């Protein structure tokens, strides 16, 4: 019996070492996957600016929606209420466009949008549908989301912040 035990003892030690290595490898792989996402989200929430393309009360309502969530700082949210104000959005990496107010100027917004800029088009169906030609135009651009529900805006904004890059200036 002692002979068998003396043979199995080294195997027991080897299996313990393999388990420890597997646990360490699992933790490292998990951290490599989750830490960059959390870092990008943290930077996005604290530093990235959001340009809201809306007019009148809807612009104020959307700013309040973002700020009331306690995820975004008011200083990081800009209102763009006319074509003449579009220069304010240069360098901003997330655009939120209220479709009913900007349906005629969506081409200008797309011209201003950089490749790495996220664009969320909020188009409530009660205000009319986005024409197929415009949807095809939006489909050709990267990082574009079309949203019909106010309740999904925060989710789409957070997801867009994770999936688009944050560049230090």
N, C-alpha and C positions, 0 to 999 in steps of 0.2 A: 504494500500500500504506500509506503514511503517513497518507493521508486517512482510510482505513478505521480504522486504529488510533486516530487522534485522535477519531473518532466513538465507538468502542467503549470507550475509557478511562473516560469518565464513567459508562457503564453498569456497568462493572466495579466502580467505587467505590460506586455505588448498591446493587448486589447484595451487596457486602460489608457495607454498613450494614444492609441488610434481614436478613442472616444474624445479625449481632450483636444486633439488636433481637429477633429470634425466639428466640435463645438466652436472652437476659435475661428475656423474657416467660415462657418455659418454666420457668426457674429460679424466678421469682417465683410463678407459679401452683403449682408443685410445693411450694414452701415454705409457701404459704398453706394448702395442703391437709394437709400432714404435721405442721407445727409445732404447730397446736392439739391434734392427737391425742396427740402426744408429751408436750405440756405437761400435758394432762388425765391421761394415764397416769402421768406422774411424780408429780403431786400425789396421785393416787389411791393409788399404792404407798407414798408416804412419809407421808401425813397421814390418809387416810380410815380410819375404823374399820369393822371387820367384826364383826357380832354372830352368834355361832354358837348356834343353838337346838338343843341336843342334851343328852343326859343321860349321866352316868357315863363309862365308858371311851370311848364314841364321841365325846364332847365333847373329851376329851384327844387322841384320835386325829386329829380334824379340825384342832385347833389345831396339833398337831405337823406335819400335812400342809402347812399354810400356812407355818409358820415354817421348816420344813426346806427349803422351796423357795428360801429366801433372798430372796424377793420382798417378804415382809411382816414387819413388826416385831411382836414378841410383845405390846408395849404397845398395839398397834392392834387386837388381837383380843380380844373379850369373849365370855365364856361365859354363856349364859342357859339355866339348867337347870330352871327351873320357872316357872309363871305368875307367881308372886310376884316373880321376878327380872326380869320384862319391862321394868320401868322403867329398867333399865340400858341398854336398847337405844334409848331415846328420843334422837333426833338422829343416830343411826347411819344411814349411807346405803347399807349393804349387809347384807342378812340372808342367812345360810346356814342352812336348816332341814333337819334330819335327819327325814324323814317318819315313820319308825316310832316315834320318840319324841314327836312333836308332832301326830300325826294327829287327836287329839281336840281340840286347842287351835289348829288352823290358822286358825279364824275370828278368834281373838284376835290372832294374828300379823298377819293381813290388816288388822285394825282399826288396829294400831300402825303399819303400813307407810304411809309418805307416798307421794305420787304419784311423786316423783323418786327414791325408794329402790328399789334393785334387790333382788329376792327370788330366791334360788336354792333350789329344793326338791330335795334329794338323796334319791331314793327307789329304793334298790336293789330290783330285781324279786323277789329271793329273800325279801324282807321283806313282800311283798304289794304289790298294785297300788293306785294312787290311784283312788278311785271316780270315775265319770263326772261326778257332781254336783260333786265338789270340783274336778275338772279344768275344768269349765265356770266355776266360781267363780274359779279362778286365771286362766283365759283372759280374764276381764273386766278384770283389773288390768293396768296397764302395767309394763314392765320385770320380767317374771316368766320364769324359766327353770326347767324341770323336767329333772332330770338323773338318769339311771339308772346312771351309771358313775363311780366314784371318780376314775379317771384323767382325766376331763373336767372335774373341778371347777375346777382351776386355770385352764384355758382359759376356762370360763364366768365365773369371777370377774374375770379380766383384761378380757374383752370387756365385762362389765357395768360395770366401772370406766371404760372408754372411752366407753360409750354413755350413762351417766348423769352428771349434772353434779356438779361439786365446787363447793360454796359456801364462800367464806371466812367465818369467823365473827369 
